């Protein structure tokens, strides 16, 4: 039976993507793990690998196609022994599981207590009656390992068992964790675009209702990144009860230390103010672990490491690569890592694990001369730090007026996780590290 290759969901927020380039052609033989295509997700361009082996019978989506929905068929693969005649009467994307829903009678819930064997049958989505759907490679691997394929859950198209299912198979049943995961997913509130107040109708219709004269503007479609950022930040702005805390930091000592470190740094290493702020933030999170937290429907998640996400502007949007375990990294390591992440972010070459998750955010607009601003929290983070420009200002020292370079920062907190006292405590530690940077080296 022909196998449909589907548009994969390469990130949790991805709803559609652009098939940038096919790396195979019709008639090509592919094996599990071969790279099939390059796909532009909501954050990056990624390569998609085959999970089945066979022959590419037909490419359903052409190079450069935009707005391809997740799980939509993009190509058809034929297994060993199949040819083009297998495609006669075959309709890509046609629902195949619908008939299974009709036999379920209305009284079924009444007899549920007696239906104990049902979970075992549902456990293996790869089974279809007496026939087990599995790729030839998966069958060979299962035979070599002595694994009963009827006990393996398939993750391939239409529940087909593929190579990774056999590799990841464990003898002990995992129905309970799956059910627990499903309960967690059911408990997590989903927000549609209409629920969060996204404008309905086309752009022109929306502007006309607001009184904008038709034809007086150019309507430029949003790219994937802009759509996802717009949706996520709107959800955060509506759902997160946030509040700002603002404080001034004198950074003359920090600038002096930066200059000294760069004079002695290895070739190719140039520490920036932002690198020092990343380390100061991570160390402050280590001192105040309760502030390194995220809100969940089941409770507050307190993170064990400071994974600091840094906002990076790219063409057509914004992305936040993450410095993992920043509390354990020196300034030289942070600088090298951040330079690499930022460069690949602008080229849209980041992997999902390099920009998804994190525990804390930094957004720095000081290089643009912005004195002070507040940011929208990037969930699941409990806080985000907005960094303004450093500028000479009059300050009082020992009862006399002096001039110091002052940087204003604003900490936006999720009040469900970080209250005012906890946020202020974190800012005190951050300010100490910035104004006495030698303590970062201890």
NUKOL-425793 format. One record per residue: x, y, z of N, C-alpha, C in turn; residue in one letter. Coordinates in steps of 0.2 Angstrom, whole numbers, padded with zeros to 4 digits, always signed. Example, Ala and Ser with C-alpha at 12.3 -4.5 7.8 and 13.67 -1.06 7.14 Angstrom:
// residues 2
+0066-0028+0039+0062-0022+0039+0066-0016+0039A
+0064-0011+0035+0068-0005+0036+0064+0000+0039S
// end
This chain:
// residues 442
+0004-0006+0000+0000+0000+0000+0004+0006+0000X
+0003+0011-0004+0007+0017-0004+0007+0021+0003X
+0013+0024+0004+0014+0027+0010+0014+0035+0009X
+0010+0038+0013+0010+0045+0012+0016+0048+0017X
+0020+0053+0014+0025+0057+0018+0021+0063+0020X
+0021+0065+0026+0017+0070+0028+0021+0076+0030X
+0019+0082+0030+0022+0088+0032+0023+0087+0040X
+0029+0087+0042+0030+0086+0049+0030+0092+0053X
+0028+0091+0060+0028+0097+0064+0035+0097+0068X
+0039+0102+0066+0046+0102+0068+0047+0106+0074X
+0041+0109+0076+0042+0113+0083+0035+0113+0086X
+0034+0114+0092+0027+0114+0095+0023+0119+0093X
+0025+0125+0090+0021+0130+0088+0019+0130+0081X
+0022+0125+0077+0022+0125+0070+0015+0123+0068X
+0011+0127+0064+0005+0125+0061+0005+0124+0053X
+0010+0127+0050+0011+0126+0043+0018+0128+0042X
+0021+0127+0036+0028+0128+0034+0029+0129+0027X
+0035+0131+0025+0036+0131+0018+0041+0126+0016X
+0039+0122+0011+0044+0117+0008+0049+0121+0003X
+0054+0122+0006+0059+0126+0003+0062+0123-0003X
+0064+0116-0002+0068+0113-0008+0067+0105-0007X
+0066+0102-0012+0066+0094-0012+0073+0092-0013X
+0076+0087-0010+0082+0085-0011+0082+0078-0014X
+0076+0075-0016+0075+0069-0019+0070+0071-0025X
+0070+0066-0030+0066+0067-0036+0061+0060-0036X
+0056+0061-0040+0052+0055-0042+0056+0050-0045X
+0055+0043-0042+0059+0038-0045+0065+0036-0040X
+0067+0041-0036+0073+0039-0032+0071+0034-0026X
+0076+0030-0025+0075+0025-0019+0078+0029-0013X
+0074+0028-0007+0077+0031-0001+0077+0026+0004X
+0081+0027+0009+0082+0023+0015+0080+0027+0021X
+0079+0024+0027+0077+0027+0033+0083+0031+0035X
+0082+0038+0036+0087+0042+0038+0090+0047+0032X
+0088+0045+0026+0090+0049+0021+0086+0056+0021X
+0090+0061+0019+0087+0068+0019+0083+0069+0013X
+0076+0071+0014+0071+0071+0009+0071+0079+0007X
+0070+0083+0011+0069+0090+0009+0071+0095+0014X
+0071+0101+0013+0072+0107+0017+0066+0111+0018X
+0064+0111+0025+0058+0115+0026+0059+0121+0031X
+0056+0126+0029+0056+0132+0033+0051+0132+0039X
+0053+0131+0045+0048+0131+0050+0046+0138+0053X
+0043+0139+0058+0042+0146+0061+0048+0149+0064X
+0054+0146+0064+0060+0149+0067+0066+0147+0063X
+0066+0142+0059+0072+0140+0056+0071+0136+0049X
+0076+0135+0046+0076+0130+0040+0079+0124+0042X
+0075+0118+0041+0078+0112+0044+0077+0106+0039X
+0081+0101+0039+0081+0096+0035+0077+0090+0038X
+0073+0087+0033+0068+0082+0035+0071+0075+0033X
+0071+0070+0037+0074+0064+0035+0068+0059+0034X
+0069+0054+0030+0064+0048+0029+0064+0044+0035X
+0058+0041+0037+0057+0036+0042+0055+0030+0039X
+0054+0029+0032+0053+0023+0029+0058+0022+0023X
+0058+0016+0020+0062+0015+0014+0058+0013+0009X
+0059+0015+0003+0055+0013-0003+0057+0018-0009X
+0053+0019-0014+0054+0023-0020+0049+0029-0020X
+0052+0035-0021+0047+0041-0021+0043+0040-0028X
+0037+0039-0027+0032+0038-0032+0030+0045-0035X
+0028+0050-0031+0026+0056-0033+0027+0062-0028X
+0029+0067-0030+0030+0073-0026+0024+0077-0026X
+0020+0078-0021+0013+0082-0021+0014+0089-0020X
+0020+0091-0017+0021+0099-0016+0027+0101-0019X
+0027+0106-0023+0033+0108-0027+0037+0113-0022X
+0044+0114-0025+0048+0118-0021+0046+0125-0020X
+0047+0128-0014+0045+0135-0013+0038+0135-0011X
+0034+0130-0010+0027+0130-0008+0026+0133-0001X
+0022+0138+0000+0021+0141+0006+0014+0139+0009X
+0014+0139+0016+0008+0138+0019+0005+0131+0019X
+0010+0126+0019+0009+0119+0019+0007+0117+0026X
+0001+0114+0027-0002+0113+0034+0002+0107+0036X
+0003+0107+0043+0006+0101+0046+0002+0095+0045X
+0005+0089+0044+0001+0083+0043-0002+0082+0036X
-0001+0087+0032-0004+0087+0025+0001+0082+0021X
-0001+0078+0016+0003+0074+0012+0007+0078+0007X
+0014+0077+0007+0018+0081+0003+0022+0076-0003X
+0021+0070-0001+0024+0065-0006+0021+0058-0005X
+0022+0053-0010+0020+0047-0009+0026+0042-0010X
+0026+0037-0006+0032+0032-0006+0029+0025-0007X
+0032+0022-0012+0030+0015-0013+0035+0010-0010X
+0032+0005-0007+0036-0001-0003+0039-0005-0008X
+0044-0010-0006+0046-0015-0010+0041-0019-0014X
+0041-0020-0020+0037-0024-0024+0031-0021-0026X
+0030-0014-0025+0025-0010-0027+0027-0006-0033X
+0023-0004-0038+0024+0000-0043+0019+0005-0044X
+0019+0009-0050+0014+0014-0051+0007+0012-0051X
+0006+0006-0053-0001+0003-0053-0004+0003-0046X
+0000+0004-0041-0003+0004-0034-0006+0011-0033X
-0005+0016-0037-0008+0022-0036-0015+0023-0039X
-0017+0018-0043-0023+0018-0047-0029+0019-0041X
-0033+0024-0042-0038+0025-0037-0036+0027-0030X
-0030+0029-0030-0027+0031-0023-0028+0038-0023X
-0031+0041-0017-0032+0048-0016-0028+0050-0010X
-0022+0054-0011-0018+0056-0006-0022+0061-0001X
-0021+0060+0005-0025+0064+0011-0032+0061+0012X
-0034+0056+0009-0041+0054+0010-0041+0051+0017X
-0046+0052+0021-0046+0050+0028-0047+0042+0028X
-0043+0039+0032-0043+0031+0032-0046+0029+0038X
-0046+0033+0043-0049+0030+0050-0056+0031+0051X
-0059+0035+0047-0066+0037+0048-0071+0032+0049X
-0071+0026+0045-0076+0021+0045-0075+0018+0052X
-0070+0018+0056-0069+0015+0062-0073+0018+0067X
-0075+0024+0066-0079+0028+0071-0086+0026+0071X
-0089+0024+0065-0096+0023+0064-0099+0017+0068X
-0095+0011+0069-0098+0006+0072-0099+0007+0080X
-0096+0012+0083-0097+0013+0090-0104+0015+0092X
-0108+0011+0095-0115+0012+0097-0115+0017+0103X
-0120+0021+0103-0121+0026+0108-0121+0023+0115X
-0124+0016+0117-0123+0014+0123-0117+0011+0126X
-0111+0012+0121-0105+0010+0123-0102+0011+0130X
-0103+0018+0132-0101+0020+0139-0104+0015+0144X
-0110+0013+0143-0113+0009+0149-0109+0002+0150X
-0106+0000+0145-0103-0007+0145-0095-0006+0146X
-0093+0000+0147-0086+0002+0148-0082-0003+0153X
-0085-0004+0159-0082-0008+0164-0080-0015+0162X
-0084-0018+0157-0082-0024+0155-0077-0025+0149X
-0075-0019+0147-0071-0019+0141-0064-0018+0143X
-0061-0022+0147-0054-0022+0149-0049-0023+0144X
-0051-0028+0139-0046-0029+0133-0045-0023+0129X
-0049-0019+0129-0049-0013+0124-0043-0009+0124X
-0040-0007+0130-0034-0004+0130-0028-0007+0126X
-0028-0014+0127-0023-0018+0124-0023-0017+0116X
-0029-0017+0114-0030-0017+0106-0028-0010+0104X
-0030-0005+0108-0028+0002+0106-0021+0004+0107X
-0018+0000+0111-0011+0001+0113-0006+0001+0107X
-0008-0003+0102-0004-0004+0096-0007-0001+0090X
-0006+0006+0089-0010+0009+0083-0007+0006+0077X
-0002+0002+0077+0001+0000+0070-0003-0006+0068X
-0007-0009+0072-0011-0015+0070-0017-0013+0067X
-0019-0017+0062-0025-0016+0058-0028-0023+0057X
-0033-0025+0062-0035-0032+0061-0029-0036+0063X
-0028-0041+0058-0023-0046+0059-0016-0044+0056X
-0017-0038+0052-0011-0036+0048-0007-0031+0052X
-0001-0031+0053+0003-0026+0056+0007-0022+0051X
+0006-0016+0052+0009-0011+0047+0016-0009+0049X
+0021-0011+0046+0028-0010+0048+0032-0009+0042X
+0037-0005+0042+0042-0005+0036+0046-0011+0036X
+0049-0013+0030+0053-0019+0030+0059-0018+0034X
+0062-0013+0035+0068-0012+0040+0066-0013+0047X
+0060-0011+0049+0057-0012+0056+0056-0019+0057X
+0053-0023+0052+0052-0030+0052+0058-0034+0053X
+0063-0032+0049+0070-0036+0050+0073-0034+0057X
+0073-0028+0059+0076-0026+0066+0072-0030+0071X
+0065-0030+0071+0061-0034+0076+0063-0041+0076X
+0064-0044+0070+0065-0051+0070+0072-0053+0073X
+0077-0048+0072+0083-0049+0075+0084-0049+0082X
+0079-0044+0085+0079-0043+0092+0074-0047+0096X
+0070-0051+0092+0065-0055+0095+0059-0051+0098X
+0057-0046+0095+0052-0041+0097+0046-0043+0093X
+0040-0044+0097+0034-0045+0094+0031-0038+0092X
+0030-0037+0085+0028-0031+0083+0021-0029+0085X
+0017-0034+0087+0010-0032+0089+0010-0028+0095X
+0016-0028+0099+0016-0024+0105+0020-0018+0104X
+0022-0016+0098+0025-0010+0097+0020-0005+0094X
+0020+0001+0097+0016+0007+0094+0020+0010+0089X
+0017+0011+0083+0020+0014+0077+0019+0022+0077X
+0024+0025+0075+0024+0033+0075+0024+0035+0068X
+0025+0031+0063+0025+0033+0056+0018+0035+0053X
+0018+0036+0047+0012+0038+0044+0006+0033+0045X
+0000+0035+0047-0005+0030+0048-0004+0025+0053X
+0001+0026+0058+0002+0021+0063+0007+0016+0061X
+0010+0017+0056+0015+0012+0053+0021+0012+0058X
+0024+0006+0059+0030+0005+0064+0036+0006+0059X
+0040+0010+0062+0046+0012+0058+0052+0010+0062X
+0058+0012+0060+0065+0010+0063+0065+0012+0070X
+0064+0019+0071+0065+0022+0078+0060+0018+0083X
+0054+0016+0081+0049+0013+0086+0052+0006+0088X
+0056+0003+0084+0059-0004+0086+0065-0002+0091X
+0069+0003+0089+0074+0005+0093+0072+0007+0100X
+0067+0011+0100+0065+0014+0107+0060+0009+0111X
+0058+0003+0108+0053-0001+0111+0056-0004+0118X
+0052-0003+0123+0053-0006+0129+0048-0012+0131X
+0050-0017+0134+0045-0023+0135+0040-0021+0140X
+0041-0016+0145+0036-0015+0149+0030-0010+0146X
+0024-0011+0148+0019-0007+0145+0019+0000+0147X
+0018+0005+0142+0018+0012+0144+0012+0015+0143X
+0006+0011+0144+0000+0014+0144-0002+0020+0149X
+0001+0018+0155+0000+0023+0160+0003+0030+0159X
+0009+0030+0157+0012+0037+0156+0009+0040+0150X
+0007+0036+0145+0003+0040+0139-0003+0043+0141X
-0007+0039+0146-0013+0042+0148-0012+0048+0152X
-0007+0048+0157-0005+0053+0161-0003+0059+0156X
+0001+0058+0151+0002+0064+0147-0004+0067+0143X
-0009+0062+0141-0015+0064+0138-0019+0069+0143X
-0019+0066+0149-0023+0070+0154-0020+0077+0155X
-0013+0077+0155-0009+0084+0156-0011+0088+0150X
-0011+0085+0144-0012+0089+0138-0020+0092+0138X
-0024+0087+0140-0031+0090+0141-0032+0095+0146X
-0028+0095+0151-0029+0100+0156-0026+0107+0154X
-0022+0107+0149-0018+0113+0147-0023+0117+0143X
-0025+0123+0145-0030+0127+0141-0027+0129+0134X
-0031+0127+0129-0029+0129+0122-0032+0136+0120X
-0028+0140+0117-0031+0147+0115-0031+0148+0107X
-0037+0149+0105-0038+0150+0098-0037+0157+0096X
-0036+0159+0090-0034+0165+0088-0040+0170+0089X
-0046+0167+0089-0052+0171+0090-0053+0172+0098X
-0051+0167+0102-0051+0168+0109-0047+0173+0112X
-0041+0174+0108-0036+0179+0111-0037+0186+0107X
-0043+0187+0103-0044+0193+0101-0041+0195+0094X
-0038+0190+0090-0035+0191+0084-0041+0193+0079X
-0039+0198+0075-0044+0201+0070-0047+0196+0065X
-0053+0195+0064-0056+0191+0060-0057+0194+0053X
-0057+0190+0048-0058+0192+0041-0051+0194+0038X
-0051+0196+0032-0045+0198+0028-0042+0204+0031X
-0036+0206+0029-0033+0212+0031-0036+0218+0028X
-0038+0218+0022-0041+0224+0019-0048+0225+0022X
-0052+0219+0023-0058+0220+0027-0057+0223+0034X
-0052+0220+0037-0051+0223+0044-0050+0230+0044X
-0045+0232+0040-0043+0239+0040-0049+0244+0038X
-0053+0241+0033-0059+0245+0031-0064+0246+0037X
-0065+0241+0041-0069+0242+0046-0067+0247+0051X
-0060+0248+0051-0057+0253+0056-0057+0260+0053X
-0059+0261+0047-0060+0267+0043-0054+0269+0039X
-0049+0264+0038-0043+0265+0033-0046+0265+0026X
-0044+0270+0022-0046+0271+0015-0043+0265+0011X
-0047+0261+0007-0045+0256+0003-0040+0259-0002X
-0034+0255-0003-0029+0257-0008-0024+0262-0006X
-0025+0264+0001-0020+0269+0003-0014+0266+0007X
-0013+0259+0006-0008+0256+0009-0006+0250+0005X
+0000+0247+0007+0002+0240+0004+0002+0235+0009X
-0002+0230+0008-0003+0224+0013+0002+0219+0011X
+0007+0218+0016+0013+0213+0015+0011+0207+0020X
+0010+0201+0017+0009+0195+0021+0014+0194+0026X
+0012+0191+0032+0017+0190+0037+0020+0183+0035X
+0027+0182+0037+0030+0176+0036+0028+0172+0042X
+0031+0165+0042+0029+0161+0048+0032+0163+0054X
+0038+0166+0055+0040+0169+0061+0036+0174+0064X
+0034+0179+0060+0029+0184+0062+0023+0182+0064X
+0020+0177+0061+0013+0174+0063+0014+0171+0070X
+0019+0167+0071+0020+0164+0077+0021+0168+0083X
+0026+0173+0082+0027+0178+0087+0021+0182+0089X
+0017+0184+0084+0011+0188+0085+0006+0184+0089X
+0005+0178+0088+0000+0174+0091+0003+0173+0099X
+0009+0171+0099+0012+0169+0106+0012+0175+0111X
+0014+0181+0108+0015+0187+0112+0008+0189+0114X
+0003+0189+0110-0004+0191+0111-0007+0187+0117X
-0005+0180+0116-0008+0175+0121-0005+0177+0128X
+0002+0178+0128+0005+0180+0134+0003+0187+0137X
+0002+0192+0133+0000+0198+0135-0007+0198+0138X
-0012+0193+0136-0018+0192+0139-0018+0188+0145X
-0015+0182+0144-0015+0177+0149-0011+0178+0155X
-0005+0182+0155+0000+0182+0160-0001+0188+0164X
-0003+0188+0171-0003+0194+0175+0004+0197+0177X
+0007+0201+0172+0014+0203+0173+0014+0210+0176X
+0020+0212+0179+0021+0218+0182+0028+0220+0181X
+0030+0226+0181+0037+0228+0180+0041+0230+0186X
+0047+0229+0186+0051+0232+0192+0057+0235+0188X
+0059+0242+0190+0064+0245+0186+0069+0247+0191X
+0076+0247+0189+0081+0249+0194+0087+0251+0189X
+0091+0256+0192+0097+0259+0189+0103+0255+0191X
+0108+0254+0187+0114+0251+0188+0120+0255+0186X
+0125+0256+0190+0131+0260+0188+0135+0254+0185X
+0138+0256+0178+0141+0250+0175+0149+0252+0173X
+0151+0258+0177+0158+0260+0175+0163+0254+0176X
+0162+0251+0182+0167+0245+0184+0166+0239+0179X
+0160+0238+0177+0159+0233+0172+0162+0234+0165X
+0162+0240+0163+0165+0242+0157+0172+0242+0157X
+0175+0244+0163+0182+0244+0164+0185+0236+0164X
+0181+0232+0167+0183+0225+0167+0183+0222+0160X
+0177+0224+0157+0176+0221+0150+0183+0223+0146X
+0185+0229+0146+0190+0231+0142+0197+0227+0144X
+0198+0226+0151+0204+0223+0153+0203+0215+0151X
+0198+0212+0151+0197+0205+0149+0198+0204+0141X
+0195+0209+0137+0196+0208+0130+0204+0210+0128X
+0207+0213+0132+0214+0215+0131+0218+0208+0132X
+0216+0204+0136+0219+0198+0138+0216+0191+0135X
+0210+0192+0131+0207+0186+0129+0210+0183+0123X
+0209+0177+0122+0212+0173+0116+0210+0176+0110X
+0213+0175+0104+0211+0178+0098+0205+0175+0096X
+0200+0179+0093+0194+0177+0091+0188+0178+0097X
+0190+0179+0103+0186+0180+0108+0185+0188+0110X
+0179+0190+0110+0178+0197+0112+0171+0197+0116X
+0172+0199+0122+0167+0199+0127+0163+0205+0126X
+0156+0204+0126+0152+0210+0125+0148+0212+0132X
+0145+0217+0133+0142+0219+0139+0136+0214+0140X
+0133+0212+0134+0127+0207+0134+0130+0200+0137X
+0136+0198+0135+0138+0192+0138+0139+0193+0146X
+0141+0198+0148+0142+0199+0155+0135+0199+0159X
+0130+0202+0155+0123+0202+0158+0120+0196+0159X
+0122+0191+0154+0119+0184+0154+0122+0181+0160X
+0129+0182+0161+0132+0178+0167+0129+0181+0173X
+0128+0188+0174+0125+0191+0180+0118+0188+0181X
+0114+0188+0176+0107+0185+0177+0107+0178+0179X
+0112+0174+0176+0112+0167+0178+0114+0166+0185X
+0119+0170+0187+0121+0169+0194+0116+0172+0199X
+0112+0177+0197+0107+0179+0201+0101+0174+0202X
+0100+0171+0197+0095+0165+0197+0097+0160+0202X
+0104+0158+0202+0107+0153+0206+0106+0155+0213X
+0107+0162+0215+0106+0164+0222+0098+0164+0224X
+0094+0166+0219+0087+0166+0220+0083+0161+0216X
+0084+0154+0218+0081+0149+0214+0074+0149+0213X
+0070+0152+0218+0063+0152+0217+0060+0157+0211X
+0065+0161+0209+0063+0166+0204+0065+0162+0197X
+0068+0157+0197+0070+0153+0191+0064+0148+0190X
+0058+0150+0188+0052+0146+0188+0047+0147+0183X
+0043+0143+0182+0038+0143+0176+0031+0141+0179X
+0026+0144+0177+0019+0143+0179+0016+0137+0174X
+0013+0132+0178+0010+0127+0174+0003+0126+0177X
-0002+0123+0174-0008+0121+0177-0008+0117+0183X
-0003+0113+0184-0002+0108+0189+0002+0111+0195X
+0005+0117+0194+0010+0119+0199+0015+0123+0196X
+0020+0126+0201+0025+0130+0199+0031+0125+0198X
+0034+0126+0192+0040+0122+0190+0046+0126+0192X
+0050+0124+0197+0057+0127+0199+0062+0124+0195X
+0066+0127+0191+0071+0124+0186+0078+0123+0190X
+0081+0118+0188+0088+0117+0191+0093+0121+0188X
+0093+0123+0182+0098+0127+0179+0095+0133+0176X
+0100+0138+0175+0098+0144+0172+0099+0144+0165X
+0094+0143+0161+0094+0143+0154+0092+0149+0151X
+0097+0154+0149+0095+0161+0148+0094+0162+0140X
+0088+0164+0138+0086+0165+0131+0088+0173+0130X
+0091+0174+0124+0093+0181+0122+0089+0183+0116X
+0086+0188+0116+0082+0190+0110+0087+0193+0104X
+0086+0190+0098+0090+0191+0093+0086+0193+0087X
+0087+0199+0084+0083+0202+0079+0086+0199+0072X
+0081+0196+0068+0083+0193+0062+0078+0196+0056X
+0080+0195+0050+0076+0198+0045+0069+0195+0045X
+0064+0199+0046+0057+0197+0046+0055+0194+0053X
+0058+0196+0058+0056+0193+0065+0061+0193+0070X
+0059+0189+0075+0063+0189+0082+0064+0182+0084X
+0070+0180+0086+0071+0173+0089+0075+0173+0095X
+0075+0168+0100+0078+0169+0106+0082+0162+0107X
+0088+0162+0104+0093+0157+0106+0094+0156+0113X
+0096+0150+0116+0097+0149+0123+0104+0147+0125X
+0107+0150+0130+0113+0148+0133+0111+0144+0139X
+0112+0137+0138+0110+0132+0143+0115+0132+0148X
+0113+0131+0154+0117+0130+0160+0122+0136+0161X
+0119+0142+0160+0124+0148+0160+0127+0149+0166X
+0124+0147+0172+0127+0148+0178+0134+0144+0179X
+0135+0139+0175+0141+0135+0176+0146+0137+0170X
+0145+0143+0166+0149+0144+0161+0153+0151+0162X
+0159+0151+0160+0163+0158+0161+0161+0162+0155X
+0164+0168+0156+0162+0174+0151+0165+0172+0144X
+0171+0169+0144+0173+0167+0137+0169+0162+0134X
+0167+0157+0137+0162+0152+0135+0156+0155+0132X
+0153+0159+0137+0146+0162+0135+0147+0166+0129X
+0153+0170+0128+0154+0174+0122+0154+0170+0116X
+0158+0165+0116+0159+0161+0110+0153+0157+0108X
+0149+0155+0113+0143+0151+0112+0137+0156+0109X
+0137+0162+0112+0132+0167+0110+0133+0169+0103X
+0140+0170+0101+0142+0173+0094+0139+0167+0089X
+0140+0161+0091+0138+0156+0086+0131+0155+0086X
+0127+0156+0091+0120+0155+0091+0117+0161+0087X
+0119+0167+0088+0117+0173+0085+0118+0173+0078X
+0124+0170+0076+0125+0170+0068+0121+0165+0065X
+0120+0159+0068+0116+0154+0065+0108+0156+0065X
+0107+0160+0070+0100+0162+0071+0098+0167+0065X
+0103+0171+0063+0102+0175+0057+0101+0172+0051X
+0105+0166+0050+0105+0162+0044+0099+0157+0045X
+0095+0157+0050+0090+0152+0051+0092+0145+0051X
+0097+0144+0054+0100+0137+0055+0100+0134+0062X
+0097+0137+0066+0096+0134+0073+0092+0128+0073X
+0094+0123+0078+0090+0118+0079+0084+0119+0084X
+0078+0116+0084+0073+0118+0089+0075+0118+0096X
+0080+0113+0098+0082+0113+0105+0086+0119+0107X
+0088+0123+0102+0093+0129+0103+0089+0135+0104X
+0082+0135+0103+0078+0141+0104+0071+0140+0107X
+0070+0133+0109+0064+0132+0112+0065+0130+0120X
+0061+0132+0124+0061+0131+0131+0065+0137+0134X
+0070+0136+0139+0073+0141+0143+0069+0142+0149X
+0073+0146+0153+0070+0148+0160+0069+0155+0161X
+0073+0159+0157+0073+0167+0158+0075+0170+0152X
+0073+0176+0151+0075+0180+0144+0078+0186+0146X
+0082+0188+0141+0085+0195+0141+0084+0198+0134X
+0082+0205+0134+0081+0208+0128+0084+0215+0129X
+0089+0216+0125+0094+0222+0125+0093+0227+0119X
+0090+0233+0121+0090+0238+0115+0094+0244+0117X
+0099+0243+0121+0104+0248+0123+0108+0250+0117X
+0110+0246+0112+0114+0248+0106+0110+0252+0102X
+0103+0253+0102+0099+0257+0098+0098+0264+0102X
+0101+0265+0108+0100+0271+0111+0093+0271+0115X
+0090+0265+0116+0084+0265+0120+0086+0266+0127X
+0083+0271+0131+0085+0272+0138+0081+0267+0143X
+0075+0266+0141+0071+0261+0146+0065+0259+0142X
+0063+0252+0144+0058+0249+0141+0056+0243+0145X
+0050+0240+0143+0047+0234+0146+0046+0229+0141X
+0047+0223+0142+0046+0218+0137+0040+0213+0139X
+0037+0210+0134+0032+0205+0135+0035+0198+0137X
+0033+0195+0142+0035+0189+0145+0035+0183+0139X
+0040+0180+0138+0041+0174+0133+0040+0168+0137X
+0033+0165+0137+0032+0159+0141+0036+0153+0138X
+0038+0149+0142+0036+0147+0149+0040+0151+0154X
+0044+0156+0152+0048+0160+0157+0044+0164+0162X
+0047+0164+0168+0043+0168+0173+0045+0175+0173X
+0051+0177+0170+0053+0184+0170+0057+0185+0164X
+0057+0192+0162+0061+0194+0156+0064+0201+0158X
+0071+0201+0157+0075+0208+0158+0075+0212+0152X
+0073+0218+0153+0074+0223+0147+0080+0228+0149X
+0085+0228+0144+0091+0232+0146+0091+0238+0141X
+0092+0244+0145+0092+0250+0141+0100+0252+0140X
+0100+0258+0137+0107+0260+0135+0111+0263+0142X
+0117+0262+0142+0121+0266+0147+0123+0273+0145X
+0122+0277+0150+0123+0284+0148+0126+0288+0154X
+0130+0293+0153+0133+0297+0159+0127+0301+0162X
+0127+0300+0169+0121+0304+0173+0124+0306+0179X
+0122+0311+0182+0124+0314+0189+0121+0309+0194X
+0125+0307+0199+0124+0303+0204+0127+0306+0211X
+0124+0304+0216+0126+0306+0223+0131+0301+0226X
+0137+0303+0227+0142+0298+0230+0145+0302+0236X
+0144+0299+0242+0147+0301+0248+0145+0309+0249X
+0139+0310+0248+0136+0317+0249+0138+0322+0243X
+0141+0320+0238+0143+0324+0233+0141+0322+0226X
+0140+0327+0222+0137+0325+0215+0143+0323+0211X
+0142+0317+0207+0147+0314+0203+0144+0312+0197X
+0148+0310+0192+0145+0307+0185+0147+0300+0185X
+0142+0296+0183+0143+0289+0182+0139+0287+0176X
+0141+0281+0173+0138+0278+0168+0132+0274+0171X
+0126+0276+0169+0120+0272+0172+0116+0268+0167X
+0115+0262+0168+0110+0258+0164+0104+0256+0168X
+0098+0258+0164+0092+0256+0167+0089+0249+0165X
+0087+0245+0169+0084+0239+0167+0078+0238+0170X
+0073+0234+0167+0066+0233+0169+0065+0226+0169X
+0063+0223+0175+0062+0216+0175+0054+0215+0175X
+0052+0212+0170+0045+0210+0169+0043+0203+0172X
+0039+0203+0177+0038+0196+0181+0031+0194+0180X
+0030+0187+0180+0024+0184+0180+0022+0183+0187X
+0017+0187+0189+0015+0187+0196+0012+0180+0199X
+0011+0176+0194+0009+0169+0197+0015+0165+0199X
+0021+0167+0197+0027+0164+0199+0031+0168+0203X
+0032+0174+0201+0037+0179+0205+0033+0185+0207X
+0033+0186+0214+0029+0192+0217+0034+0197+0217X
+0032+0203+0220+0036+0209+0220+0042+0208+0224X
+0042+0205+0230+0047+0204+0234+0052+0200+0231X
+0050+0194+0228+0055+0190+0225+0059+0193+0219X
+0055+0196+0215+0058+0200+0209+0063+0205+0212X
+0061+0209+0217+0066+0214+0220+0072+0211+0223X
+0071+0205+0226+0077+0201+0228+0082+0199+0223X
+0079+0197+0217+0083+0195+0211+0087+0201+0209X
+0083+0206+0208+0087+0212+0205+0092+0215+0210X
+0092+0214+0216+0097+0216+0221+0104+0212+0219X
+0103+0205+0218+0109+0201+0217+0111+0203+0210X
+0107+0204+0205+0109+0206+0198+0113+0213+0198X
+0110+0218+0202+0114+0224+0203+0121+0223+0206X
+0121+0219+0211+0128+0218+0214+0133+0215+0209X
+0131+0210+0205+0135+0208+0200+0137+0213+0195X
+0133+0217+0193+0134+0222+0188+0139+0227+0190X
+0137+0230+0196+0141+0235+0199+0148+0233+0202X
+0148+0227+0204+0155+0224+0207+0156+0217+0203X
+0158+0218+0196+0159+0213+0192+0164+0208+0194X
+0169+0210+0198+0174+0205+0200+0171+0199+0204X
+0165+0200+0207+0161+0195+0210+0159+0189+0205X
+0158+0191+0199+0156+0186+0194+0162+0181+0193X
+0168+0183+0195+0174+0178+0193+0175+0174+0199X
+0171+0175+0205+0173+0171+0211+0169+0164+0210X
// end
